[in-house]
């Protein structure tokens, strides 16, 4: 086995182990692929815990996702990986998992599109939500197609998430960043709601991507990410004095015959 292929197999094994240890997948969930060359894709197999894989467990598929070598069966979600490679010639690795907080947003029917932190705006921009598609069928990747050319991470409605990059470590890191973003968003909402960055600051961050060596194909568009100026106005608050409040309570009690 060529040393470059061995190294790639070890990267996939390591990524699968870290995904399992972080609780992003359970049992036999998740899958990882990486390009071996222009005609072959290295892939994790079906029916194997990604935390316990060995390099020899991996299989090799062609560009259509058909297995051409290896003892185990291919994942039924291989079409999702093929769709990414076909839509993004620059991509060399794809990671699919079910990180709990990110998947919680996907199950709730919510994208992660708020401009919250400089690092996250630079690295991801925003994360769209693809329509639900039955796993193991073409419908799974169909909902992803509009987003693949513009984003490096996608939430899958009622399913999980998929991230991709120019290497296995980069694809894995984007999944880690995605889950980090979801956790921060959730905590901010629990604390009264996130304070979103204004457009002028987000424009600066998008312009700084080249300086940081970050390649993300999406551009700043309305709602992607959502900036402060696009946030809905908070609900109007009713202000009353203590005396007015007591009078309202007294009136309500009288109407119920309590006093």
N, C-alpha and C positions, 0 to 999 in steps of 0.2 A: 504494500500500500504506500503511495507517495507520501512524503512527509507533510505536504501541504494539506492533503486530504485527512491525514491523521490529526493534524492540528485543528482542522475544521470540525471533525467529529468530536474532539475533546471540548471545543467551545460549545457545541450543541449540548453535550452531556452536562457540562457545568451550568449552562443556562437553565436546563431542565431541573437540575438539582436545586438551584437557588430559587426558582419559581415555586417548587414544592415546599422548600423550607420556609419561605415567606408566606405560605398559605394562599398563594394566588391560584392554585389548582388543588384538586383533591382526587384521590383514586387515580383513574386513568385520564383525567381531563387534560386539555391543552395540547398544543403541538408547536413544533419549531421546524423551520426549513432554512436551508442556505444553499446558494448557488455553488456548485462544484466547478462548472464551466458554462459555456454558452448553450449546452445541450442537456445538462444533467443537474438535478436538484437533490440534495441530501435532505432526508426527512425523518422525523421521529415516527415510529409506527403506531398503529392502533393497538389498544388493549394492553398497554404497558404503562406503569407508573413512571412519570418523567423524573421522579426523584431517585429511581433505582435502575436507570438504564445503564447499559454498557455500550461502548463504541460499536460493537458488532451487532447490536440490536437495531441500529439505524438502517434505513433502506435508501435506495437511489431510485429516483423517478425521472421520466423525461419531461419535456416542457409542457406537456399536456396533463401531467400528474399521474401517468401510468407507471407502475413499478417495473423497473428493468433489472434490479438486482436486490438481494437481501432476502432473508428467510421469513420475515414477518409481513403482515398485511399493512397496506397504506391506510391512513386516516380517511374517513369519509368527508373530512373538511379540507381535503387537498385542493379542491377547486377554489377555495378562498385564497390560498397562497398563490396559485397559478394566476388568479385575477390580478393580484398585486404585482407580480413579476411582469405580466403582460402590459399593465398600465404604467409601470414605472421602470424603464430600463436601467435606471441608476441604482435600483434596490438589489441588495445581495443577500438579505436575510429577513425572515418574517417570524414574528412571535405572536401566538394566540394564547390567551389565558383568561381566567375569571377572577381577577383581583377583587376582593369583596366590596370595597367602597366604590370603586369605579363601576363595577357591575351593578351596585345598588342604584347608581344614577341611571344606568342603562335600563334597569328594570322599572324605574320610576318614569321612564320616558323623557329623560333630561340629558341634554348635551352638557359639556364642560366648556362654556364659551365666554366666561367672564375674564376681563383683563385684571387679574388680581396681583400678581407678583412679577417683577422684572424678569427673573430667571425663567419663569414659566411662559411668559409672553415671548421671550426670545427663542426658547427651545421648542415650543409647540405652537404658539399662536393661540389656537383654540382646538378643541376636539369635538367634531360633529357626531351626531347620533344617526347611524344607518338604520333604515327600516328593518323590521324583523323578517328573517328568512329562515325557513325550516332547515336545521343543520343536516348536512349530508345531501342537500339538493342544490341546484343552481340558484335557487332563491336566496341562499345565504350570501352569496357574493354579489347578487344583483343590486341589493341595497347599498353596497359599498362603492359601486362603480362611479357615481358622481363625485365621490370624495377622494378616491385614491390618487388622482393627479395633483391634488392641492394640499393634502395633509399627510403627516407621518404617523398619525395615531387616529383610530376610529373606535367609537363605542358601538357595540352591536346590540340593538334593542332586545331586551329580555334574554340576553345571552352572555356577553362578556366584552372583551376588547381585543383589538389587533394592532400591533405596532410593527414598524419595519424600518430598515436602515441599510447602510452600506457595509455593515458587518454584523455578526451575531451579537457581540457586545453592545454595539450601538442600538440595535433593535431591542435588546433586553433593557438597556438603560432608559429608553423611551417609555417602556412599560412601567418602569420604576418611577419615572417622572410623572406619568399619567396618574398612577395611584397616589402619589404624593399630592398632586393637584386636587384630586378628589377628596382626600382627607382634609386638606386645608379648607376647601370650599365647604365641606360639611361642618367643620368646627366653626367657621365664620358664620354660617347660617344659624347654628345653635347659640351663638353669642349675639344675635340680633340682626345679622345680615352683613354681607361683605361690603366694603367700601371700594368701589371699582375705580381704577386709574382713568384719568381724563384722556381724551384723544391725543392731545399734544404730546403727552408722555409716551403713549403707545407708539406713536409715529417715530419718536426717537429710538425706541427699542427695536422696532422693525428695521430701521436704518442701520442699527448697530450690529445686526446679525453677521454681516460680512467681516466686521472687525473681530468678532468672537469666533469666526470660523464655523458658523452654524448655517447649514443649508436646509431651509424649509421652503417649499414651493408656494405656500399660500401668502397672499398679500392682504393688507388691511382692507377689509370690506365691512359694510354695515352688518353688525351682529357677529362678526368673526375677526377678532373677539369683540364682545360687547363692551363699549367704553362708557364712562360715567354719563356722558351726554345722552346716551341711548337708554339709560335705565329709566323705568317708569317712575313717575313722581310718587313719593310715599303717600299713603292714605292720609287724608286730612284729619287732623286730630281735633277732637272737641275739647275745649277748655272751659271748665266751670269752677266757680269758687266753692269753698267748703259749705257756705250757707246754701248755695244753689243745689249742691249735691244732696245735702240733708233734706231740702225741700222736695227734691225728686223722689228720694227714698220714702219720705213721709206720704207723698201722694200715691206712690205705688202700693204701699201698705194699706192705705185707706181704700183703694180700689179693690183690694183683695179682702177687705173687711177685717183686717187684722187689728186696726185701731179705730 
